[in-house]
């Protein structure tokens, strides 16, 4: 039986053909990106480009798909490429084993992608990818912060300027606004759960990363799943419900007591 037979039951042959003819870029193959890439592949997308310059570290094992005791020190791109091709031998797969630079980012995005998945967990390269994709008019779904959180039911999807609560999303909004990114082109996957600030760890600043928050096994995978679902649904022209930033609560004015109105006689004391 065709390995996509269960998928075809849900999206029919026309949907299968549409995904087969799509090209999706996944940048960042950590906790979010590795699962997102696999979900995209298992959905039947016919062409993918995966980008990551990192190698597996022992601290990745609690949450990242390519991270095993046996893969420590190996390139994430190589591990994921082998895995994706094992899922779909007919997949047209392009690999880029490097961290993004401005020139390289623009060069990569010159290819005709149907969707870009930003799964980068470091601020500078994330901003680079988002601003370049906006300038080149490419559709993007961007994953915000999964660290310091434990409740997957609070994961939401919104236009980037409608995100709230998430600290990383706030930084991204402010920076891309200064860089001229307009609303409407970038969707964000974020959580409305308050971050556990006690789980913060300062790092040595390597790979553009100065700090990290504690992360539980399933949260990055959940972010990756929601990100992949946005891409698949958009490729199939299906709706994606977007949340909007809640309006600020207005403080109710206290009504003055009846005795405080001028001209009103005071009630006699008994």
Secondary structure, 3 states (H helix, E strand, C coil): CCCCHHHHHHHHHHHHHHHHCCEEEEECCCHHHHHHHHHHHHHCCCEEEEECCCECCHHHCCCCCCCCHHHCCCEHHHHHHHHHHHHCCCCEEEEECCCCCHHHHHHHCCCCCCEEEECCCCHHHHHHHHHHHHHCCCCEEEECCCCCCCCHHHEEEEEHHHCCCCHHHHHHHHHHHHCCCCCCCEEEEEECCCCCHHHEEECCCHHHCCEEECCCHHHHHHHHHHHHHHHHHHHCCCCCCCCCCCCCCCCCCCCCCHHHCCCCCCCCCC
